[in-house]
Amino acid sequence: MKNMLKIILLIVIIMVSIYAFNSTSTYSSNEDLKRVSDTINQLSLKCYSIEGKYPKDIEYLKENYGLLLNDEDYQVIYYYEGDNLKPRIEVFKKEKNYE
């Protein structure tokens, strides 16, 4: 009976550890996406405050405001609607193909 309780306790500890690891990994990934999105928003607002218009695309931010973006890991969708309208920015993590 004591051995059975030890085995059950060990299984529970292993399952809780796996769940905690997966939760941490997901949280970290979501924080990375938010950080990239916030950086692009800040730089586009900086461009607007200096030049009086929002940048037309991400490349402009890379060339003129020093945006460093890992294009292999992130897909950025930048919806430009006009000089005085704040662009809508969506950032996605690219799927890796390990063939």
SULKA-V643786 format. One record per run of one state. SS is the DSSP state (2 for helix, 1 for strand, 0 for the rest). FROM is the first residue (numbers start at 1). LEN is the number of residues. If there is no record, write none. Layout:
BEGIN
SS:FROM:LEN, SS:FROM:LEN
END
This chain:
BEGIN
0:1:1, 2:2:50, 0:52:6, 2:58:8, 0:66:8, 1:74:6, 0:80:8, 1:88:6, 0:94:6
END
